[in-house]
Amino acid sequence: MPSNSIRLDQELIEQAAIIGKALNRSTPKQIEHWAKIGQIMEDNPDLPYEFVKQAIIAQAERDAGKLETYDFD
């Protein structure tokens, strides 16, 4: 994936570094994570944050091949 340089507020970068370290993400990956959540929330304003968070987790599990088939019996 190509990358571009952009200017960001230093306080945002510092906050992302702190949170990213706590969550084992690099500063750029933490900012990407926040941007992804923000985009989803703007596209779906009626969805609660917890639902969006769980949807992101479910997608990551699917991408990793870790989902199990649910039997409706």
C-alpha distances in whole Angstrom, upper triangle without the diagonal:
4,6,10,13,16,19,20,24,24,26,23,21,24,25,21,22,25,24,21,23,25,23,21,18,16,17,14,13,17,16,13,16,18,16,16,19,21,19,21,24,24,23,26,29,31,29,30,27,29,28,24,24,25,23,20,22,23,20,18,22,21,18,19,22,25,27,30,32,34,38,40,43
4,7,10,13,17,18,22,23,25,22,20,24,24,21,22,25,25,22,24,27,24,23,19,17,17,14,14,18,16,14,17,19,17,17,21,21,20,22,25,25,24,27,30,33,31,32,29,31,30,26,26,28,26,23,25,26,23,22,25,25,21,23,26,28,30,34,36,38,42,43,47
4,7,10,13,15,18,19,22,19,17,20,21,18,19,22,22,19,22,24,23,21,17,15,14,11,12,15,14,12,15,17,15,16,19,20,19,21,24,24,24,27,29,32,30,31,28,29,29,26,25,27,26,22,24,26,23,22,26,26,23,24,28,29,31,35,37,39,43,44,48
4,6,10,12,16,17,20,18,16,19,21,18,19,23,22,20,23,25,24,23,19,16,15,12,14,16,14,13,17,17,15,17,20,20,19,22,24,23,24,27,29,32,31,31,28,30,31,27,27,29,28,24,27,29,26,25,28,29,26,28,31,33,34,38,40,42,45,47,50
4,7,10,13,14,17,15,13,17,19,17,17,21,21,19,22,25,24,23,19,16,14,11,14,16,13,13,17,17,16,18,21,20,20,23,25,24,25,28,29,33,32,32,29,31,32,28,27,30,29,26,28,31,28,27,30,31,28,30,33,35,36,40,42,44,48,49,53
4,6,10,12,15,13,12,15,17,15,16,20,20,19,21,24,23,23,19,16,14,11,14,15,12,13,16,16,14,17,19,18,18,21,23,22,23,26,27,30,30,30,27,29,30,27,26,29,28,25,28,30,28,27,31,32,29,31,34,35,37,40,42,44,48,49,52
4,7,9,12,11,10,13,15,14,16,19,19,19,21,24,23,23,20,17,14,12,16,16,12,14,17,16,15,18,20,18,19,23,23,22,25,27,27,31,30,30,27,30,31,27,27,30,30,27,29,32,30,29,33,34,31,33,36,37,39,42,44,46,49,50,54
4,6,8,7,7,10,12,11,13,16,16,16,18,21,21,21,18,15,12,11,14,13,10,12,15,13,13,16,18,16,17,21,21,20,23,25,25,28,28,27,24,27,28,25,24,28,28,25,27,30,28,27,31,32,30,32,35,36,37,41,43,44,48,48,52
4,5,5,7,9,10,11,13,15,16,16,18,20,21,22,19,17,13,13,16,14,12,15,17,14,14,18,19,17,19,22,22,21,24,26,26,29,28,27,24,27,29,26,25,29,29,26,28,31,30,29,33,34,33,34,37,37,39,42,44,45,49,50,53
4,5,5,6,9,10,11,13,14,15,16,19,20,20,18,16,12,13,16,14,12,16,17,16,16,20,20,19,22,24,24,24,27,29,28,31,30,29,26,28,30,27,26,30,30,27,29,32,31,30,33,35,33,34,38,38,39,43,45,46,50,51,54
4,5,5,6,9,10,11,12,14,15,17,18,19,17,16,12,14,16,14,12,16,17,14,16,19,19,18,21,23,23,23,26,27,26,29,28,26,23,26,28,25,24,28,29,26,27,31,30,29,32,34,33,34,37,37,38,41,44,44,48,49,52
4,5,5,6,9,10,11,12,14,15,16,17,15,14,10,11,13,10,8,12,13,11,12,15,16,14,17,20,19,20,23,24,23,26,25,23,20,23,25,22,21,24,25,22,24,27,27,25,29,31,29,30,34,33,35,38,41,41,45,46,49
4,5,5,6,9,10,10,12,14,15,15,13,11,7,8,11,9,8,12,13,12,13,16,17,16,19,21,21,22,25,26,26,29,27,26,22,24,26,23,22,25,26,23,24,28,27,25,28,30,28,29,33,33,34,38,40,41,45,46,50
4,5,5,6,9,10,11,13,14,15,13,12,8,11,13,11,11,14,15,14,16,19,19,19,21,24,23,24,27,28,28,30,28,27,23,25,27,25,23,26,27,24,25,29,28,26,29,32,30,30,34,34,35,39,42,42,46,47,50
4,5,5,6,8,10,11,12,14,12,12,9,11,13,9,9,13,13,11,14,17,16,16,19,21,20,22,25,25,25,27,25,23,20,21,24,22,20,23,24,22,22,26,26,24,27,30,28,29,32,32,33,36,39,39,43,44,47
4,5,5,6,8,10,10,11,9,8,5,8,9,6,6,10,10,9,11,14,14,14,17,19,19,20,23,24,24,26,24,22,19,20,22,20,18,21,22,19,20,23,23,21,24,26,25,25,29,28,30,33,36,37,41,42,45
4,6,5,6,9,10,10,8,7,5,8,10,8,9,12,12,12,15,17,17,18,21,22,22,24,26,27,27,30,27,25,22,23,25,23,20,23,24,21,21,25,25,22,25,28,26,26,30,29,31,34,37,38,42,44,47
4,5,5,6,9,10,10,10,8,12,12,9,11,14,14,13,16,18,18,19,22,23,23,25,27,28,27,29,27,25,21,22,24,22,20,23,24,21,21,25,25,23,25,28,27,27,30,29,31,34,37,38,42,43,46
4,5,5,6,8,8,9,8,11,11,7,10,12,11,11,14,16,15,16,19,20,20,22,24,25,24,26,24,21,17,18,21,19,16,19,21,18,18,22,22,20,22,25,24,24,27,26,28,31,34,35,38,39,43
4,5,5,6,4,6,6,9,8,5,8,11,10,10,13,15,15,16,19,20,20,22,24,25,25,27,24,22,19,19,21,19,16,19,20,17,17,20,20,18,20,23,22,21,25,24,26,30,33,34,37,39,42
4,5,5,6,7,8,11,10,9,12,14,13,14,17,18,18,20,23,23,24,26,28,28,29,30,28,25,22,22,24,22,19,21,23,20,19,23,23,20,22,25,24,23,26,25,28,31,34,35,39,41,44
4,6,8,10,11,14,13,10,14,16,14,14,18,19,18,20,23,23,23,26,28,28,28,29,26,23,20,19,22,21,17,19,21,19,18,21,22,19,21,24,24,23,26,24,26,29,33,33,37,38,41
4,6,9,10,13,10,9,12,13,11,13,16,16,15,18,20,20,21,24,25,25,26,27,24,21,18,17,19,18,14,16,18,15,14,18,18,16,17,21,20,19,22,21,23,26,29,30,34,35,38
4,7,10,12,10,9,13,14,12,14,17,17,17,20,22,22,23,26,27,27,28,30,26,24,21,20,22,20,17,18,20,17,15,19,19,16,18,21,19,18,22,21,23,26,30,31,35,37,39
4,6,8,6,6,9,10,9,12,14,14,15,17,19,20,21,23,25,25,26,28,25,24,20,20,21,19,16,18,19,15,15,19,18,15,17,20,18,18,22,21,23,27,30,31,35,37,40
4,6,5,6,9,10,10,12,14,15,17,18,20,21,22,24,26,27,28,30,27,26,22,23,24,21,19,21,22,18,18,22,20,18,20,23,21,20,24,24,26,30,33,35,38,40,43
4,5,5,6,9,10,11,12,14,16,17,18,20,21,23,24,26,26,29,27,25,22,23,24,21,19,22,22,19,20,23,22,20,23,25,23,23,27,27,29,32,35,37,40,42,45
4,5,5,6,9,10,10,12,14,15,16,18,20,21,22,24,25,28,26,25,21,23,24,21,19,22,22,18,19,22,21,19,22,24,21,22,26,26,28,32,34,36,40,41,45
4,5,5,6,9,10,10,12,14,15,16,18,20,21,22,24,26,23,23,19,20,21,18,16,18,18,14,15,19,17,15,18,20,18,18,22,22,24,28,31,32,36,38,41
4,5,5,6,9,10,11,12,14,15,16,18,20,21,22,24,22,20,17,18,19,16,14,17,17,14,15,18,18,16,19,21,19,20,24,23,25,28,31,32,36,37,41
4,5,5,6,9,10,10,12,14,15,16,18,20,20,23,21,20,17,19,20,17,15,19,19,15,17,20,19,18,21,23,21,22,26,26,27,31,33,34,38,39,43
4,5,5,6,9,10,10,12,14,15,16,18,19,22,20,20,16,18,19,15,14,17,16,13,15,18,16,15,19,20,18,19,23,23,25,28,30,32,35,37,40
4,5,5,6,9,10,11,12,14,15,16,18,20,17,17,13,15,15,12,11,14,13,10,12,15,14,13,16,18,16,18,21,21,22,26,28,29,33,34,37
4,5,5,6,9,10,10,12,14,15,16,18,16,15,12,14,15,12,11,15,15,12,14,17,16,16,19,21,20,21,24,24,25,28,30,31,35,35,39
4,5,5,6,9,10,10,12,14,15,18,16,16,13,16,16,13,13,16,15,13,16,18,17,17,20,21,20,22,25,25,26,29,31,32,35,36,40
4,5,5,6,9,10,11,12,14,16,14,15,12,14,14,10,10,13,12,9,13,15,13,13,17,18,17,19,22,22,22,26,27,28,32,32,36
4,5,5,6,9,10,10,11,14,11,11,8,11,11,7,8,11,10,9,12,14,13,14,17,18,18,20,22,22,22,25,27,27,31,31,35
4,5,5,6,9,10,10,13,12,12,10,13,13,10,11,15,14,12,15,18,17,18,21,22,21,23,26,26,26,29,30,30,34,34,38
4,5,5,6,9,10,13,12,13,12,15,14,11,12,15,13,12,16,17,16,17,20,21,20,23,25,25,25,28,29,30,33,33,37
4,5,5,6,8,11,9,11,10,12,11,7,10,12,10,10,13,14,13,15,18,18,18,21,23,23,22,25,26,26,30,30,33
4,5,5,5,8,7,8,7,11,10,7,10,13,12,12,15,16,16,18,20,21,21,24,26,25,24,27,28,28,31,31,34
4,5,5,9,10,11,11,15,14,11,14,17,15,15,19,20,19,21,23,24,24,27,28,28,27,30,31,31,34,33,37
4,6,9,9,12,12,15,14,11,14,16,14,14,18,18,17,20,22,22,22,25,27,27,26,28,29,29,32,31,35
4,6,6,9,10,13,11,9,13,14,12,14,17,17,17,19,22,21,22,25,26,26,24,27,27,27,29,29,32
4,6,8,10,13,12,10,14,16,15,16,19,20,20,22,24,24,25,28,29,29,27,30,30,29,32,31,35
4,7,9,12,10,10,14,15,14,16,19,19,20,22,24,24,26,28,29,28,26,28,28,27,30,28,32
4,7,8,7,7,10,11,11,13,15,16,16,19,20,21,22,25,26,25,23,25,25,24,27,26,30
4,6,5,7,9,10,11,13,15,16,17,19,20,21,23,25,26,25,23,25,26,25,27,27,30
4,5,5,6,9,10,11,12,14,15,17,18,20,21,23,24,23,22,24,26,25,28,28,31
4,5,5,6,9,10,11,12,14,15,16,18,20,21,22,21,19,22,23,22,25,25,28
4,5,5,6,9,10,10,12,14,15,16,18,20,21,19,18,20,21,20,23,22,26
4,5,5,6,9,10,11,12,14,15,17,18,20,19,18,20,22,21,24,24,28
4,5,5,6,9,10,11,12,14,15,17,19,17,17,19,21,21,24,25,28
4,5,5,6,9,10,10,12,14,15,16,15,13,16,18,17,21,21,25
4,5,5,6,9,10,10,12,14,15,14,13,16,17,17,20,21,24
4,5,5,6,9,10,11,12,14,14,13,17,18,19,23,24,27
4,5,5,6,9,10,11,12,11,11,14,17,17,21,22,26
4,5,5,6,9,10,10,9,8,11,13,14,18,19,22
4,5,5,6,9,10,10,9,13,15,16,20,21,25
4,5,5,6,9,9,10,13,16,18,21,23,27
4,5,5,6,5,6,10,13,15,18,21,24
4,5,5,6,6,9,11,13,17,19,23
4,5,8,9,12,15,17,21,23,26
4,5,8,12,14,17,21,23,26
4,6,9,11,14,18,21,23
4,7,10,13,16,19,21
4,7,9,13,15,18
4,6,9,13,15
4,6,10,12
4,6,9
4,6
4
